Amino acid sequence: MTLSSPDEYQKNTIMNEQIITVQNLVKKFGSFTANDNLTFDVYRGEIFGFLGANGAGKTTALRILCGLSAPTSGEVKVAGFDIYRETEKIKKNIGYMSQKFSLYEDLTIAENIQLYAGIYGISSKKRKAKMAELLKNLELESAKNKLIAGLPLGWKQKLAFSVAIFHEPKIVFLDEPTGGVDPITRRRFWDLIYEAASNGITVFVTTHYMDEAEYCDRVSIMDAGKIEALDTPAKLKEKYNAKNMDEVFIQIAR
Amino acid sequence: MKQLKSFIKKEFFHILRDPRTMLILFGIPITQLLIFGTVIKNEISDVHIAIYDQSKDETTMQITNKLLSSGYFILNQNLESTDGIEAIFKKGKVKQVIVFENDFGQKLIREGNASVQLIADATDPNLARLVTSYTTGIVNDYIKKMHPNLQMPLKTEPEVRMYFNEEMKSAYQFVPGTMALILMLISALMTSISITREKEMGTMEILLVSPLKPVQIIIGKVLPYLILSIINGFIIVSIGHFVFGVPVTGSFVLLMLETILFILMGGIFTPVESMPSWAQIANHINPIYYLMRMLRMIILKGSGFFDLLEEFIALSGLGILFLSLAIWKYRKTT
């Protein structure tokens, strides 16, 4: 399924089911406070945008949610599991893709998929079926045995995303997934995000592209380690009396 | 198990697809071994000699035969006078001229004393010394066997026997040496590079976010190189054996087990910082510790000389210490 515009995307966010809860999250690096008392919830099935200028602390927060970094203090639950005690359970339920697209350059497309399927313990029968579907969706069937290194950046990103949700996680974390590509390629990437969301996967995405912010169900805007605003793009625009998210962002981050 | 299997498979893809890695793993050890084997030599073979036999009796003929059948010498030419000796040496091919005096055999039997003159080209003193001592040995050995009652031409000849390496073959020294060097190179360098590469490429985070346990990641990184090290060890021992004739007297399995131990315990996978404190202190007299640090700093961090000053001083200090100990020990034994 490929969607031609975000408007076709059927919202199936369940507003009363929290999949991520964050309370008073603090992360300090020495005397520098990267995350200053963050409190927010993410609901199941929504596309949650995490915005902020470089160095605002968004990647730090995302890394804590993924278990890559430990918080200094605060309570965090991801997919219903405690981040301090149940990291192993969290890991099985999340997918992750970083700005450095997360595939092995010297492996082929098929080998990358086999690796991830193996790491997440997916049976080979299921893997074969899902891989065929994935390659068909991305129109990469003929490139199956090509090395990742030879693919265009846009393809790599789409493939990396598809691999990140290959094990059907509850949440997928995307850390500036579309860096370095043109708006049209970004748009195509977002089609995949909508598809994942309509299949019930919660999407947590950091970005500094404001056109992408418009595509999110809700966005939080961070500045200097604090969340300065958190709402739907429509309500934020209304509140700040702005034409688009760009203006909202400029007013908040100055 | 399935997780680990997929991970190890991927590691093999990385290794087998990178020509540089393959070159370091297999090209270097084999080339090094062959170069060491053919260039560095403490034994002689096929050295060209010339013989000026004034006596031409049965005894000198037999001695000549013995010399030439030993495998150490090849007869370049027979001389008819002493005039050409210098000219022959200048050509460079002939390294030794053997001169038997008149009536060598007769004198030997009658007077119990006959002289053979050895003239060697000492432009390579080491080779000259080896050539003359091999010749002396063969001549004395022959005379002793043929005429047991005679006193030797050389009054006192110490009988030297080199245990474990009877022929003083240098291959016995450099085959194990190369093995240690190569295994250090592979286990230390290649595994740390492969881990650093994951960090650089950003794929390490994917592994950390995944349900892979740290122990699986470590095993997944170590095992492929361990397997390759064993293959490498096998190749080195085989070349040593079949090309240079180094025997493996002990158990091959034990050899490999010790090798594995070295790879696992060399401080390569266990950072020094996580060793118990006594081991950390002990590690400071281990030159490999400093070598590893310097290798890592230069290769991975691009450190300059002054960043490495501490390691440099420590390693030089250890070098001087061990060298002095060696000299002191040497003096005591001679």
Interface residues (C-beta under 8 A of the other chain):
Chain A: C66 G67 L68 E88 K91 K92 I94 Y96 S98 Q99 K100 F101 S102 L103 Y104 E105 D106 L107 E111 Q114 L115 Y116 A117 G118 I119 Y120 G121 F173
Chain B: K2 Q3 K5 S6 F7 K9 K10 F13 H14 R17 D18 M201 G202 T203 E205 I206 L207 L208 V209 S210 P211 L212
